[in-house]
Amino acid sequence: MTDAAVLAGQASVLARIHAAAFPPVHRWDAQAMVALLAMPGVFVLFAQGENAPPTAGFIMARSLFDEAEILTFAVDPAWQGQGIGRDLLARCVNEAARAGAAHMFLEVADDNVAALGLYHAAGFAVVGVRRQYYPDGTDACVMKREI
Protein backbone atom coordinates (compact mmCIF):
# COMPACT_ATOMS: atom_id res chain seq x y z
CA MET A 1 0.00 0.00 0.00
CA THR A 2 1.35 3.45 -0.91
CA ASP A 3 1.87 6.26 1.57
CA ALA A 4 -0.92 8.18 -0.18
CA ALA A 5 -3.31 5.25 0.29
CA VAL A 6 -2.39 4.94 3.97
CA LEU A 7 -2.89 8.69 4.43
CA ALA A 8 -6.26 8.58 2.64
CA GLY A 9 -7.36 5.63 4.78
CA GLN A 10 -6.38 7.36 7.99
CA ALA A 11 -8.07 10.59 6.87
CA SER A 12 -11.26 8.67 6.13
CA VAL A 13 -11.29 7.17 9.65
CA LEU A 14 -10.62 10.58 11.20
CA ALA A 15 -13.44 12.16 9.17
CA ARG A 16 -15.91 9.45 10.27
CA ILE A 17 -15.07 9.98 13.96
CA HIS A 18 -15.25 13.76 13.50
CA ALA A 19 -18.64 13.50 11.78
CA ALA A 20 -20.02 11.47 14.69
CA ALA A 21 -18.80 13.99 17.25
CA PHE A 22 -19.67 17.32 15.61
CA PRO A 23 -22.76 18.90 14.05
CA PRO A 24 -22.64 19.19 10.24
CA VAL A 25 -21.46 22.81 10.18
CA HIS A 26 -18.38 21.91 12.27
CA ARG A 27 -17.43 18.63 10.58
CA TRP A 28 -14.18 18.20 8.69
CA ASP A 29 -14.17 15.84 5.73
CA ALA A 30 -11.42 13.43 4.65
CA GLN A 31 -9.95 16.01 2.26
CA ALA A 32 -9.48 18.46 5.14
CA MET A 33 -7.91 15.72 7.24
CA VAL A 34 -5.44 14.85 4.45
CA ALA A 35 -4.41 18.51 4.24
CA LEU A 36 -3.85 18.68 8.00
CA LEU A 37 -1.96 15.39 8.13
CA ALA A 38 0.41 16.68 5.45
CA MET A 39 1.46 19.71 7.51
CA PRO A 40 4.86 19.63 9.25
CA GLY A 41 4.86 18.50 12.87
CA VAL A 42 1.35 17.00 12.85
CA PHE A 43 0.63 13.92 14.91
CA VAL A 44 -2.51 11.94 15.68
CA LEU A 45 -3.27 9.84 18.73
CA PHE A 46 -6.18 7.41 18.77
CA ALA A 47 -8.21 6.18 21.72
CA GLN A 48 -6.72 3.25 23.52
CA GLY A 49 -7.76 1.06 26.37
CA GLU A 50 -9.24 -2.26 27.23
CA ASN A 51 -12.78 -1.48 26.17
CA ALA A 52 -12.40 1.37 23.69
CA PRO A 53 -11.50 0.75 20.06
CA PRO A 54 -9.14 3.23 18.33
CA THR A 55 -12.17 4.56 16.45
CA ALA A 56 -13.72 5.77 19.72
CA GLY A 57 -11.78 9.03 19.42
CA PHE A 58 -8.67 10.87 18.36
CA ILE A 59 -6.72 14.03 18.90
CA MET A 60 -4.71 15.76 16.17
CA ALA A 61 -2.06 18.28 17.09
CA ARG A 62 0.95 20.00 15.63
CA SER A 63 4.20 20.65 17.41
CA LEU A 64 6.75 23.05 15.95
CA PHE A 65 9.67 24.49 17.86
CA ASP A 66 8.48 25.38 21.37
CA GLU A 67 4.75 25.58 20.57
CA ALA A 68 2.06 22.99 20.05
CA GLU A 69 -1.51 23.40 18.92
CA ILE A 70 -4.45 21.04 19.10
CA LEU A 71 -5.92 21.13 15.61
CA THR A 72 -8.97 18.99 16.28
CA PHE A 73 -10.16 16.56 18.89
CA ALA A 74 -13.15 14.23 18.71
CA VAL A 75 -14.65 11.45 20.79
CA ASP A 76 -17.54 9.49 19.32
CA PRO A 77 -20.67 10.30 21.38
CA ALA A 78 -21.17 6.58 22.04
CA TRP A 79 -17.87 6.62 23.95
CA GLN A 80 -18.09 9.99 25.68
CA GLY A 81 -18.06 10.17 29.47
CA GLN A 82 -15.63 7.26 29.84
CA GLY A 83 -12.37 9.20 30.24
CA ILE A 84 -11.26 8.76 26.63
CA GLY A 85 -11.02 12.50 26.03
CA ARG A 86 -9.10 13.08 29.24
CA ASP A 87 -6.65 10.30 28.32
CA LEU A 88 -6.19 11.58 24.76
CA LEU A 89 -5.56 15.11 25.99
CA ALA A 90 -2.98 13.98 28.57
CA ARG A 91 -1.19 11.83 26.00
CA CYS A 92 -1.19 14.73 23.53
CA VAL A 93 0.38 17.10 26.06
CA ASN A 94 3.04 14.47 26.83
CA GLU A 95 3.76 13.92 23.13
CA ALA A 96 4.11 17.65 22.52
CA ALA A 97 6.47 17.95 25.50
CA ARG A 98 8.61 15.12 24.09
CA ALA A 99 8.76 17.04 20.82
CA GLY A 100 10.09 20.10 22.67
CA ALA A 101 6.97 22.22 23.05
CA ALA A 102 6.76 24.52 26.06
CA HIS A 103 3.25 25.87 25.35
CA MET A 104 0.11 24.34 23.91
CA PHE A 105 -2.76 26.26 22.33
CA LEU A 106 -6.24 25.39 21.10
CA GLU A 107 -9.49 26.98 20.02
CA VAL A 108 -12.81 25.74 21.35
CA ALA A 109 -16.35 26.95 20.73
CA ASP A 110 -17.44 29.15 23.61
CA ASP A 111 -20.67 27.17 23.90
CA ASN A 112 -18.95 23.76 24.19
CA VAL A 113 -19.33 23.46 27.95
CA ALA A 114 -18.03 19.88 28.18
CA ALA A 115 -14.85 20.64 26.23
CA LEU A 116 -14.23 23.84 28.20
CA GLY A 117 -14.52 21.87 31.44
CA LEU A 118 -12.09 19.23 30.17
CA TYR A 119 -9.55 21.83 29.08
CA HIS A 120 -9.80 23.83 32.32
CA ALA A 121 -9.34 20.62 34.34
CA ALA A 122 -6.22 19.87 32.28
CA GLY A 123 -4.66 23.23 33.11
CA PHE A 124 -5.65 25.30 30.07
CA ALA A 125 -6.74 28.90 30.56
CA VAL A 126 -8.58 31.26 28.20
CA VAL A 127 -6.15 33.80 26.76
CA GLY A 128 -8.32 35.33 24.07
CA VAL A 129 -11.49 35.16 22.01
CA ARG A 130 -11.85 34.87 18.24
CA ARG A 131 -15.17 36.47 17.36
CA GLN A 132 -17.39 34.53 14.95
CA TYR A 133 -14.58 32.02 14.38
CA TYR A 134 -16.77 29.07 13.44
CA PRO A 135 -18.96 28.82 10.31
CA ASP A 136 -22.15 29.20 12.36
CA GLY A 137 -20.89 32.45 13.90
CA THR A 138 -19.93 30.96 17.27
CA ASP A 139 -16.99 32.58 19.04
CA ALA A 140 -13.89 30.56 19.85
CA CYS A 141 -12.05 30.70 23.13
CA VAL A 142 -8.31 30.60 22.57
CA MET A 143 -6.77 28.56 25.37
CA LYS A 144 -3.18 28.01 26.41
CA ARG A 145 -1.33 25.75 28.75
CA GLU A 146 2.32 25.72 29.73
CA ILE A 147 3.87 22.29 29.34
N, C-alpha and C positions, 0 to 999 in steps of 0.2 A: 504494500500500500504506500502511495506517495505521501510526502509531507502535506501537500495540499489536500489530499483526501482525508488525512488524519485531522487536519485543522478544520475542514468542513464538517466532519463528523462531530468533533468536539463542539463546534459552534452551534450545530443543530441541537445537541443535548442542552447546552446552556440556554438557547432560545426557548426550548420547551419548558425548562424549569422557570425561566423568567416569566413566560406567558402565564404559567399557573399562579405565580406569586403577585403579579401586578395587573391593574386594570388595563384595558386595551390602549389607552392614550399614553401609558408609561412603559409599554412593552418594547423590548429590543429584539429585532429579528436576527436570524442567523447571519445575514450580511453585516449587520452592525457588530455582531460578536466577532466575526472574522477580522474586521477592521481593527477592533480593540486588541485582539490576540496578536496581531502583527506589529503592534507598537513596541518600542524598546522597553525592557524592564517589566513587562506585564507577566503576572503569574496568576494561576487559578488554583484554588483549593476546593475540593469537593467534600461533602458530608462524609463522615466516617463514624463507625461505631458498630456495636453488636447488632442492633436492630434497624439501623438506618442505612438504606442503600445510598451509593454516591449521588444518585439522582434526587435525593431528598433536598439538596441545597448546594449552593456554591457561593464563593466570594471571589471576585476578580479585583486585583489591585495592581498598581504600578509602583515600582521603587526605582528612583533615579537619584544618584548622589545621596544627599542626606534627607531627602523627602520621599514620602510614600503617599499614595492617594488610593482610596477605595473607589473603584470605578463603578461597580455594581455589586449587589449582594442580594441573593434571593433564597428563600426557603419555601418549598412547596407547602401550601396551606395544610395539607394532610399531615405534615410533619412538624408544624409549628407548635411551640409550647413544650418542646421536649429537650431544650438545651442545645439544639443543633446550631442555631444562630450564634449563641454565646461561644460555643466551641470554635466555630469557623472564624469568628472575629478574633478570638485569642490566638489562634494559630496564624492568622494573617498578620497580626501585630508582631508575633515572634519571627515570622518569615521576613518581614520588612526590616526588623532589627538585625537579623543575620545578614541581610543585604547591605547594611550600613545606614539605614534611615534613622534619623533622630526625631523626626516629626511625622505624623500621619494626619491627613486631611480627608474629608468626605463632604458630600452634600446630601441632605435628606429633606424630603418634603416636610414643611412645618406642620402639616396635619397628620403625619405618620407617628402617632403617639407611641406605638409599640417600639418602633425603631429608635425614636428619640430616647426612650427609657433604656433600651439596650446600650446605646452609645454612651449615655450619661453614666450608667453603671460600669462601663468599661474605661471610664476616665476621660472621655471626650467632653469638650466644652464648646459652646457656641461662640464663634469668633466673628461672625458676620451673617448677613442675610443677602441673598440674591433674589431681588424682586421679580416675580413672574417668570421664574427660571424654567418651570416645567410647561409642557405644551398646553395644559389645561389652565395655566395662569397661576398655579400654586407657587408660593415662595419657597425657596430652599434655604435651610439653615446650613451655613458653612461651619463645620466642626473640626476641631484640632485636638490632637493628643500628643504629648511628648512621649517618646519611646525610651 
